[in-house]
Amino acid sequence: MTFAQHGGTVRTQSCRLPAAPQTKGDFHAILPTPFGTRILIGNVLGTGESAQEAAAAALGNFRQLASNESTLPGLAERMHSVLAPMLQDDEFVTAVLLTLREDTAEIVCCGNPRPLLIREGGVLSLEALPCYPPLTLLDFGDQWCETTTVPLRHNDRLLLHTHDLMPARDERGHAPPHAERAAALCADDPALTLESIQAALLDHVASGLGLPMTLLLTHLERHTRQPGTDQAAVQWTMQPND
């Protein structure tokens, strides 16, 4: 999908890699809001109808709250209050909440793998991004979350995923981090990039994935500002990718 916002365009592409056990607990959503392009990606630890119901509830609450809650911690806490009472003791929901603005990404990571920032053929570590408890365990030890702001440049890409990306071995048996391979596979079109990343993952997992995985790639394209442009105006449009 393509989201045009003041100062630039965010193009996104997502795919889901199936796994041997057909659980359906992973989820994602992308919404234009007055606060920026908001993205949710996450997973439910659970099986069968319970996981599917929790995933549906996470998506429904995100879509209802994302345009009204001004901060990501506030959004996370409100989603927590709805989801936590729904789950059994051995179930929980992990998630990354993200707001893309003109030149920043605001991120809250709750038990999910950290996103990868792909820039100019390399990958920048987001190790400084705190990883809080899962979304439904945020009140465990009073560990409420805070937003981390990451500066963005033109053509930056963020790769979000519901499970850690596995290393892919080359012909000599070496296993460089998949993040490096993902950076090398980047194309101008997010769909082509994600197709290449997906193929590289599956080529090196002979027995199939143990769990289903959702991959979501965002591509930031910054507009050239014209003289006299009203900096205060914010307009949002959404349309399918060609």
Secondary structure, DSSP 8 states (H G I E B T S, - for coil): -EEEETTEEEEEEEEEE--SS----EEEEEEEETTEEEEEEEEEE--HHHHHHHHHHHHHHHHHHTTT-SSHHHHHHHHHHHHGGGS-TT-EEEEEEEEE-SSEEEEEEEBS---EEEETTEEE--TTS-EES-GGGTTGGG-----EEEE--TT-EEEEESS-------TTS----HHHHHHHT--SSHHHHHHHHHHHHHHT-TT--SS-EEEEEEEEEE----TT--TT----EEE---
